[in-house]
Amino acid sequence: MSSTADTAPEGVVTYPGARRPDRSYRIDAAGIGVAAHEWGNELDPPLLLAHGGFDFAGTFDAFAPLLADAGWRVIAWDQRGHGDSNHAALYSWESDLRDALAVLDTITPRPVPVVGHSKGGGMMMQLADACAHRFSHLVNLDGLPSKRPQPDVPDRERTRLLAGELGGWLDHRRRIPELVRKPGTIDELAARRGRMNPRLDIDWLRYLVPIGAQQDEDGWRWKIDPAMKFGGFGPFRPEWSLYRMPGLGMPFLGVLGLELEEMGWGTQPEDITPYLPRGSRLEVMEGTGHFVHIEQAELVAGWILEFIS
């Protein structure tokens, strides 16, 4: 994606091909307000998109319209602690799964195609394993697990390691009332995100700031809960999803970007090929990083539309 962003009045940044949702509303997920967003005609069949960690539904603004314009009602939601959804006292992988199920229950009781990116892809694989009857198709965009499990820890070290991890977590929890995200200009926040998303167009990152950040008196701040730590969605190990993957019964499409990035999973085709469900499809993208649906939006959308049709 390469073009120039334009700044509209009131800090709104536009980007060619990007389109804000046609509808937005809130869903109650056991007391947590989840912000949901839709592109396309309300009468079209639904298709769900699950974003990755430290992202938000607005990161689909250039991708979702490609699916919506092909005749789908595309729904994405901000995960708890992200975007416009409520912050929570605690976060866990299971709570994110319950929120996703609340979104599904709100949209339809029937099976639907679901697309997940990164963390969202891993989450949807686990939800599809538990609630297979809710999925007609499953697409995983560079959230495919690796077969390389974390090295085991000798028994004599387990107590000390656990104590260290718990101590660090408790220290972080004590600091939470004082934690705030660092303010900055639109350009500064885009540059910070660019360090984590080095392959993405800086104009695209500038576009995301007024959507995923709020403007305070001292500048813009990302809305993501400062209590959340990078990778802190556990307890979770990618290999747990790997071992479940062969049992998925719905049609499955995996898309893998091979350019290594800090936010990527580092999975290689040989890591997952033996575990793919029967009859599944894997697309491997040379020269493409973790955000396959942003770098190659039209190509990936075409694969998905062909797959779910």
C-alpha positions as a Markdown table, in Angstrom:
| # | Residue | x | y | z |
|---|---|---|---|---|
| 1 | Met | 0.0 | 0.0 | 0.0 |
| 2 | Ser | 1.7 | 3.2 | -1.1 |
| 3 | Ser | 0.1 | 6.6 | -1.4 |
| 4 | Thr | -0.2 | 9.9 | 0.4 |
| 5 | Ala | -2.5 | 10.7 | 3.3 |
| 6 | Asp | -4.5 | 13.9 | 3.5 |
| 7 | Thr | -5.4 | 15.7 | 6.7 |
| 8 | Ala | -9.1 | 16.8 | 6.9 |
| 9 | Pro | -10.5 | 19.2 | 9.4 |
| 10 | Glu | -10.5 | 18.3 | 13.1 |
| 11 | Gly | -7.6 | 16.0 | 13.0 |
| 12 | Val | -9.2 | 13.4 | 10.7 |
| 13 | Val | -6.7 | 11.8 | 8.4 |
| 14 | Thr | -7.8 | 10.2 | 5.1 |
| 15 | Tyr | -6.2 | 7.4 | 3.1 |
| 16 | Pro | -7.0 | 6.2 | -0.4 |
| 17 | Gly | -9.1 | 3.1 | -0.3 |
| 18 | Ala | -9.8 | 3.3 | 3.4 |
| 19 | Arg | -13.4 | 3.6 | 4.5 |
| 20 | Arg | -14.8 | 4.0 | 8.0 |
| 21 | Pro | -17.6 | 1.5 | 9.0 |
| 22 | Asp | -21.1 | 2.1 | 7.9 |
| 23 | Arg | -22.5 | 1.3 | 11.4 |
| 24 | Ser | -21.1 | 1.1 | 14.9 |
| 25 | Tyr | -22.7 | 0.0 | 18.1 |
| 26 | Arg | -22.0 | -1.6 | 21.5 |
| 27 | Ile | -22.4 | -5.2 | 22.7 |
| 28 | Asp | -22.6 | -6.2 | 26.3 |
| 29 | Ala | -20.2 | -9.0 | 27.0 |
| 30 | Ala | -20.9 | -10.0 | 30.7 |
| 31 | Gly | -20.6 | -6.3 | 31.7 |
| 32 | Ile | -17.8 | -5.3 | 29.3 |
| 33 | Gly | -18.9 | -2.9 | 26.6 |
| 34 | Val | -17.5 | -4.2 | 23.3 |
| 35 | Ala | -17.5 | -1.8 | 20.3 |
| 36 | Ala | -18.6 | -3.5 | 17.1 |
| 37 | His | -18.3 | -2.0 | 13.6 |
| 38 | Glu | -19.9 | -3.0 | 10.3 |
| 39 | Trp | -19.2 | -2.4 | 6.6 |
| 40 | Gly | -21.7 | -3.3 | 3.9 |
| 41 | Asn | -25.4 | -3.9 | 3.5 |
| 42 | Glu | -27.2 | -5.1 | 6.7 |
| 43 | Leu | -29.1 | -7.7 | 4.6 |
| 44 | Asp | -26.0 | -9.3 | 3.2 |
| 45 | Pro | -24.6 | -12.5 | 4.8 |
| 46 | Pro | -22.4 | -11.8 | 7.8 |
| 47 | Leu | -18.6 | -12.3 | 7.9 |
| 48 | Leu | -16.6 | -11.7 | 11.0 |
| 49 | Leu | -13.1 | -10.2 | 11.3 |
| 50 | Ala | -10.9 | -10.6 | 14.5 |
| 51 | His | -8.0 | -8.2 | 14.8 |
| 52 | Gly | -4.6 | -8.9 | 16.4 |
| 53 | Gly | -3.1 | -7.9 | 19.7 |
| 54 | Phe | -2.7 | -4.1 | 20.2 |
| 55 | Asp | -4.7 | -3.5 | 17.1 |
| 56 | Phe | -8.4 | -2.4 | 16.7 |
| 57 | Ala | -11.2 | -2.8 | 14.2 |
| 58 | Gly | -10.1 | 0.4 | 12.4 |
| 59 | Thr | -7.0 | -1.5 | 11.1 |
| 60 | Phe | -9.4 | -3.3 | 8.7 |
| 61 | Asp | -10.6 | 0.0 | 7.1 |
| 62 | Ala | -8.8 | -0.7 | 3.8 |
| 63 | Phe | -9.5 | -4.4 | 3.9 |
| 64 | Ala | -13.1 | -4.8 | 5.1 |
| 65 | Pro | -14.5 | -2.7 | 2.2 |
| 66 | Leu | -13.1 | -5.1 | -0.3 |
| 67 | Leu | -15.1 | -7.9 | 1.3 |
| 68 | Ala | -18.2 | -5.7 | 1.8 |
| 69 | Asp | -18.2 | -4.5 | -1.8 |
| 70 | Ala | -18.3 | -8.2 | -2.9 |
| 71 | Gly | -21.6 | -8.7 | -1.1 |
| 72 | Trp | -20.8 | -9.4 | 2.6 |
| 73 | Arg | -21.9 | -7.7 | 5.8 |
| 74 | Val | -18.5 | -7.5 | 7.4 |
| 75 | Ile | -18.4 | -7.2 | 11.2 |
| 76 | Ala | -15.3 | -6.4 | 13.4 |
| 77 | Trp | -15.0 | -5.6 | 17.0 |
| 78 | Asp | -12.5 | -3.9 | 19.3 |
| 79 | Gln | -11.3 | -6.5 | 21.8 |
| 80 | Arg | -11.5 | -5.5 | 25.4 |
| 81 | Gly | -8.9 | -3.0 | 26.4 |
| 82 | His | -8.5 | -2.0 | 22.7 |
| 83 | Gly | -10.0 | 0.8 | 20.6 |
| 84 | Asp | -13.4 | 1.9 | 21.8 |
| 85 | Ser | -14.2 | -1.2 | 23.9 |
| 86 | Asn | -14.2 | -1.0 | 27.7 |
| 87 | His | -11.0 | -1.6 | 29.7 |
| 88 | Ala | -11.2 | -4.4 | 32.2 |
| 89 | Ala | -9.7 | -5.1 | 35.6 |
| 90 | Leu | -7.9 | -8.2 | 34.3 |
| 91 | Tyr | -7.3 | -9.7 | 30.8 |
| 92 | Ser | -7.1 | -13.3 | 29.7 |
| 93 | Trp | -7.3 | -15.3 | 26.5 |
| 94 | Glu | -10.5 | -16.9 | 27.7 |
| 95 | Ser | -12.2 | -13.6 | 28.3 |
| 96 | Asp | -11.4 | -12.5 | 24.8 |
| 97 | Leu | -13.0 | -15.8 | 23.6 |
| 98 | Arg | -16.1 | -15.1 | 25.6 |
| 99 | Asp | -16.3 | -11.6 | 24.1 |
| 100 | Ala | -16.0 | -13.1 | 20.6 |
| 101 | Leu | -18.8 | -15.5 | 21.3 |
| 102 | Ala | -21.0 | -12.6 | 22.6 |
| 103 | Val | -20.4 | -10.9 | 19.2 |
| 104 | Leu | -21.3 | -14.0 | 17.3 |
| 105 | Asp | -24.5 | -14.4 | 19.4 |
| 106 | Thr | -25.5 | -10.9 | 18.7 |
| 107 | Ile | -25.0 | -11.2 | 14.9 |
| 108 | Thr | -26.5 | -14.6 | 14.1 |
| 109 | Pro | -27.1 | -18.1 | 15.5 |
| 110 | Arg | -26.0 | -19.7 | 12.2 |
| 111 | Pro | -22.6 | -20.7 | 11.1 |
| 112 | Val | -20.6 | -17.8 | 9.5 |
| 113 | Pro | -17.2 | -17.4 | 7.9 |
| 114 | Val | -14.6 | -16.0 | 10.3 |
| 115 | Val | -11.3 | -14.3 | 9.5 |
| 116 | Gly | -8.7 | -13.7 | 12.2 |
| 117 | His | -5.3 | -11.9 | 12.0 |
| 118 | Ser | -2.4 | -12.7 | 14.4 |
| 119 | Lys | -3.8 | -13.0 | 17.9 |
| 120 | Gly | -7.3 | -12.9 | 16.4 |
| 121 | Gly | -6.4 | -15.9 | 14.2 |
| 122 | Gly | -5.1 | -17.9 | 17.2 |
| 123 | Met | -8.2 | -17.0 | 19.2 |
| 124 | Met | -10.6 | -18.0 | 16.4 |
| 125 | Met | -8.8 | -21.4 | 16.0 |
| 126 | Gln | -9.5 | -22.1 | 19.6 |
| 127 | Leu | -13.1 | -20.9 | 19.4 |
| 128 | Ala | -13.6 | -23.0 | 16.3 |
| 129 | Asp | -12.3 | -26.0 | 18.1 |
| 130 | Ala | -14.8 | -25.5 | 21.0 |
| 131 | Cys | -17.8 | -24.2 | 18.9 |
| 132 | Ala | -17.4 | -25.7 | 15.5 |
| 133 | His | -21.1 | -25.4 | 14.7 |
| 134 | Arg | -20.7 | -21.5 | 14.7 |
| 135 | Phe | -18.1 | -21.5 | 11.9 |
| 136 | Ser | -18.8 | -22.2 | 8.2 |
| 137 | His | -15.2 | -21.3 | 7.2 |
| 138 | Leu | -12.1 | -20.3 | 9.1 |
| 139 | Val | -9.3 | -18.1 | 7.7 |
| 140 | Asn | -6.1 | -17.5 | 9.7 |
| 141 | Leu | -4.0 | -14.5 | 8.6 |
| 142 | Asp | -0.5 | -15.0 | 9.9 |
| 143 | Gly | -1.7 | -16.1 | 13.3 |
| 144 | Leu | -0.6 | -19.7 | 12.6 |
| 145 | Pro | 1.1 | -21.4 | 15.5 |
| 146 | Ser | 4.6 | -22.8 | 15.5 |
| 147 | Lys | 5.6 | -26.3 | 16.4 |
| 148 | Arg | 8.5 | -25.0 | 18.4 |
| 149 | Pro | 7.2 | -25.2 | 22.0 |
| 150 | Gln | 8.8 | -23.2 | 24.8 |
| 151 | Pro | 11.8 | -25.1 | 26.2 |
| 152 | Asp | 10.9 | -27.1 | 29.3 |
| 153 | Val | 12.1 | -25.9 | 32.6 |
| 154 | Pro | 13.9 | -28.3 | 35.0 |
| 155 | Asp | 11.8 | -29.1 | 38.1 |
| 156 | Arg | 14.3 | -27.5 | 40.4 |
| 157 | Glu | 13.9 | -24.2 | 38.6 |
| 158 | Arg | 10.1 | -24.1 | 38.4 |
| 159 | Thr | 9.5 | -22.5 | 41.8 |
| 160 | Arg | 12.0 | -19.8 | 41.3 |
| 161 | Leu | 10.8 | -19.1 | 37.7 |
| 162 | Leu | 7.2 | -18.9 | 38.9 |
| 163 | Ala | 8.1 | -16.6 | 41.8 |
| 164 | Gly | 9.9 | -14.3 | 39.4 |
| 165 | Glu | 7.1 | -14.2 | 36.9 |
| 166 | Leu | 4.4 | -13.6 | 39.6 |
| 167 | Gly | 6.6 | -11.0 | 41.3 |
| 168 | Gly | 7.0 | -9.1 | 38.1 |
| 169 | Trp | 3.3 | -9.3 | 37.3 |
| 170 | Leu | 2.4 | -8.0 | 40.8 |
| 171 | Asp | 4.8 | -5.1 | 40.5 |
| 172 | His | 3.2 | -4.2 | 37.2 |
| 173 | Arg | -0.3 | -4.4 | 38.8 |
| 174 | Arg | 0.8 | -2.1 | 41.6 |
| 175 | Arg | 1.8 | 0.6 | 39.1 |
| 176 | Ile | -1.4 | 0.4 | 37.0 |
| 177 | Pro | -3.2 | 3.4 | 38.7 |
| 178 | Glu | -0.2 | 5.6 | 37.7 |
| 179 | Leu | 0.2 | 4.2 | 34.2 |
| 180 | Val | -0.8 | 6.4 | 31.2 |
| 181 | Arg | 0.3 | 6.2 | 27.6 |
| 182 | Lys | 2.8 | 8.7 | 26.4 |
| 183 | Pro | 1.2 | 11.6 | 24.5 |
| 184 | Gly | 2.3 | 12.9 | 21.1 |
| 185 | Thr | 1.3 | 14.4 | 17.8 |
| 186 | Ile | -0.3 | 12.3 | 15.0 |
| 187 | Asp | 3.2 | 12.0 | 13.4 |
| 188 | Glu | 4.8 | 10.9 | 16.6 |
| 189 | Leu | 2.3 | 8.2 | 17.4 |
| 190 | Ala | 2.5 | 7.0 | 13.8 |
| 191 | Ala | 6.3 | 6.8 | 14.1 |
| 192 | Arg | 6.1 | 4.8 | 17.3 |
| 193 | Arg | 3.8 | 2.3 | 15.7 |
| 194 | Gly | 6.0 | 2.2 | 12.7 |
| 195 | Arg | 8.8 | 0.8 | 14.9 |
| 196 | Met | 6.5 | -2.2 | 15.5 |
| 197 | Asn | 5.1 | -2.2 | 11.9 |
| 198 | Pro | 8.2 | -1.3 | 9.9 |
| 199 | Arg | 6.9 | -2.5 | 6.5 |
| 200 | Leu | 3.7 | -0.5 | 6.6 |
| 201 | Asp | 3.3 | 2.9 | 4.8 |
| 202 | Ile | 3.7 | 5.8 | 7.3 |
| 203 | Asp | 0.7 | 7.5 | 5.7 |
| 204 | Trp | -1.4 | 4.4 | 6.6 |
| 205 | Leu | -0.1 | 4.6 | 10.2 |
| 206 | Arg | -0.9 | 8.3 | 10.4 |
| 207 | Tyr | -4.5 | 7.4 | 9.2 |
| 208 | Leu | -4.9 | 5.0 | 12.1 |
| 209 | Val | -4.0 | 7.5 | 14.8 |
| 210 | Pro | -7.2 | 9.6 | 15.1 |
| 211 | Ile | -9.1 | 6.3 | 15.0 |
| 212 | Gly | -7.2 | 4.3 | 17.6 |
| 213 | Ala | -6.1 | 7.2 | 19.7 |
| 214 | Gln | -7.8 | 10.0 | 21.6 |
| 215 | Gln | -6.8 | 13.6 | 21.7 |
| 216 | Asp | -6.2 | 15.0 | 25.2 |
| 217 | Glu | -5.0 | 18.5 | 26.1 |
| 218 | Asp | -1.3 | 17.4 | 25.9 |
| 219 | Gly | -1.6 | 15.4 | 22.7 |
| 220 | Trp | -2.8 | 12.2 | 21.2 |
| 221 | Arg | -2.7 | 8.9 | 23.2 |
| 222 | Trp | -3.5 | 5.4 | 22.0 |
| 223 | Lys | -6.7 | 4.1 | 23.6 |
| 224 | Ile | -5.2 | 0.7 | 24.4 |
| 225 | Asp | -5.3 | 0.1 | 28.1 |
| 226 | Pro | -1.9 | 0.9 | 29.6 |
| 227 | Ala | -2.4 | -2.0 | 32.0 |
| 228 | Met | -1.9 | -4.4 | 29.0 |
| 229 | Lys | 1.7 | -5.6 | 28.4 |
| 230 | Phe | 2.9 | -6.8 | 25.0 |
| 231 | Gly | 2.2 | -10.5 | 24.7 |
| 232 | Gly | 0.2 | -10.4 | 27.9 |
| 233 | Phe | -2.8 | -12.4 | 26.8 |
| 234 | Gly | -2.0 | -15.6 | 28.6 |
| 235 | Pro | -1.9 | -18.2 | 29.9 |
| 236 | Phe | -1.4 | -19.2 | 26.3 |
| 237 | Arg | 1.1 | -21.0 | 24.1 |
| 238 | Pro | 0.9 | -21.0 | 20.3 |
| 239 | Glu | 1.7 | -24.8 | 20.2 |
| 240 | Trp | -1.6 | -25.4 | 22.1 |
| 241 | Ser | -3.4 | -24.2 | 19.0 |
| 242 | Leu | -1.1 | -26.3 | 16.8 |
| 243 | Tyr | -2.1 | -29.5 | 18.4 |
| 244 | Arg | -5.8 | -28.6 | 18.1 |
| 245 | Met | -5.5 | -27.6 | 14.4 |
| 246 | Pro | -5.8 | -31.1 | 12.8 |
| 247 | Gly | -9.2 | -31.6 | 14.4 |
| 248 | Leu | -10.8 | -28.5 | 12.8 |
| 249 | Gly | -13.7 | -29.7 | 10.7 |
| 250 | Met | -14.7 | -26.6 | 8.8 |
| 251 | Pro | -12.9 | -25.5 | 5.6 |
| 252 | Phe | -9.7 | -23.9 | 6.6 |
| 253 | Leu | -7.5 | -21.3 | 4.8 |
| 254 | Gly | -4.1 | -20.2 | 6.3 |
| 255 | Val | -2.1 | -17.3 | 5.0 |
| 256 | Leu | 1.5 | -17.0 | 6.0 |
| 257 | Gly | 3.8 | -14.0 | 5.5 |
| 258 | Leu | 7.5 | -15.0 | 5.5 |
| 259 | Glu | 9.2 | -11.6 | 6.2 |
| 260 | Leu | 10.0 | -11.6 | 9.9 |
| 261 | Glu | 8.7 | -8.8 | 12.0 |
| 262 | Glu | 8.7 | -8.1 | 15.8 |
| 263 | Met | 4.9 | -8.6 | 16.0 |
| 264 | Gly | 4.9 | -11.7 | 13.9 |
| 265 | Trp | 4.9 | -15.3 | 15.1 |
| 266 | Gly | 7.9 | -16.5 | 13.0 |
| 267 | Thr | 6.1 | -19.5 | 11.8 |
| 268 | Gln | 7.6 | -21.3 | 8.7 |
| 269 | Pro | 5.6 | -23.5 | 6.3 |
| 270 | Glu | 7.3 | -26.7 | 7.5 |
| 271 | Asp | 6.2 | -25.9 | 11.1 |
| 272 | Ile | 2.5 | -26.3 | 10.3 |
| 273 | Thr | 2.2 | -28.4 | 7.1 |
| 274 | Pro | 2.0 | -31.7 | 9.0 |
| 275 | Tyr | -0.8 | -30.3 | 11.3 |
| 276 | Leu | -3.1 | -28.8 | 8.7 |
| 277 | Pro | -6.7 | -30.1 | 8.7 |
| 278 | Arg | -7.6 | -32.5 | 6.0 |
| 279 | Gly | -8.6 | -30.6 | 2.8 |
| 280 | Ser | -7.2 | -27.2 | 4.1 |
| 281 | Arg | -5.4 | -24.6 | 2.0 |
| 282 | Leu | -2.2 | -22.8 | 2.8 |
| 283 | Glu | -1.0 | -19.6 | 0.9 |
| 284 | Val | 2.6 | -18.6 | 1.6 |
| 285 | Met | 3.6 | -15.0 | 0.8 |
| 286 | Glu | 7.2 | -14.3 | 0.0 |
| 287 | Gly | 8.3 | -10.7 | 0.5 |
| 288 | Thr | 5.3 | -10.0 | 2.7 |
| 289 | Gly | 5.4 | -9.4 | 6.5 |
| 290 | His | 3.0 | -10.0 | 9.4 |
| 291 | Phe | 0.2 | -7.7 | 8.2 |
| 292 | Val | -0.6 | -9.6 | 5.0 |
| 293 | His | -4.1 | -8.1 | 4.8 |
| 294 | Ile | -2.6 | -4.6 | 4.7 |
| 295 | Glu | 0.5 | -5.1 | 2.5 |
| 296 | Gln | -1.5 | -7.2 | 0.0 |
| 297 | Ala | -5.1 | -6.3 | 0.7 |
| 298 | Glu | -6.6 | -7.0 | -2.7 |
| 299 | Leu | -4.7 | -10.3 | -3.2 |
| 300 | Val | -5.7 | -11.6 | 0.3 |
| 301 | Ala | -9.3 | -10.4 | -0.1 |
| 302 | Gly | -9.5 | -12.2 | -3.4 |
| 303 | Trp | -8.3 | -15.5 | -1.8 |
| 304 | Ile | -10.9 | -15.2 | 0.9 |
| 305 | Leu | -13.8 | -14.3 | -1.4 |
| 306 | Glu | -12.9 | -17.3 | -3.6 |
| 307 | Phe | -12.6 | -19.5 | -0.5 |
| 308 | Ile | -15.9 | -18.6 | 1.2 |
| 309 | Ser | -17.9 | -18.5 | -2.0 |
